[in-house]
Amino acid sequence: MTTSMLYTKISSLPPSMIKEVNDFVEFLKPKQKKNKAKERKFGCAKGLIVMHDDFNAPLEDFKDCYKRWKFSEIQCKNCLEIAI
C-alpha cells in the first residue's frame, strides 16, 4: 500500500475516526524506534580483546586431567588396532 492510497482512505473517514487513526500512529511510533537495531561499526572493538600466544597451552590446574585423558586415548587406539 502506498502513502497516497493510505492518505485517500484516511481522508474519506469522519473526523472522529481520523483522530483514532492519529492516536494509533502515535502509539506505533515508539515501537518503530525500539525495533531499529543500532548499526554496528566494523572494528569498533579492535584492541579490546587480546588472544595470548599460549592460548592453547595446557592449564596448570588441569594437568592431572590431561594425563588421564592421554592415557585413555592410548588405550582406545590400542583397542582399535586389536579389533582391526
Rosetta blueprint (number, residue, H / E / L):
1 M L
2 T L
3 T H
4 S H
5 M H
6 L H
7 Y H
8 T H
9 K H
10 I H
11 S H
12 S L
13 L L
14 P L
15 P H
16 S H
17 M H
18 I H
19 K H
20 E H
21 V H
22 N H
23 D H
24 F H
25 V H
26 E H
27 F H
28 L H
29 K H
30 P H
31 K H
32 Q H
33 K H
34 K H
35 N H
36 K L
37 A L
38 K L
39 E L
40 R L
41 K L
42 F L
43 G L
44 C L
45 A L
46 K L
47 G L
48 L L
49 I L
50 V L
51 M L
52 H L
53 D L
54 D L
55 F L
56 N L
57 A L
58 P L
59 L L
60 E H
61 D H
62 F H
63 K H
64 D H
65 C H
66 Y H
67 K H
68 R H
69 W H
70 K H
71 F H
72 S H
73 E H
74 I H
75 Q H
76 C H
77 K H
78 N H
79 C H
80 L H
81 E H
82 I H
83 A H
84 I L
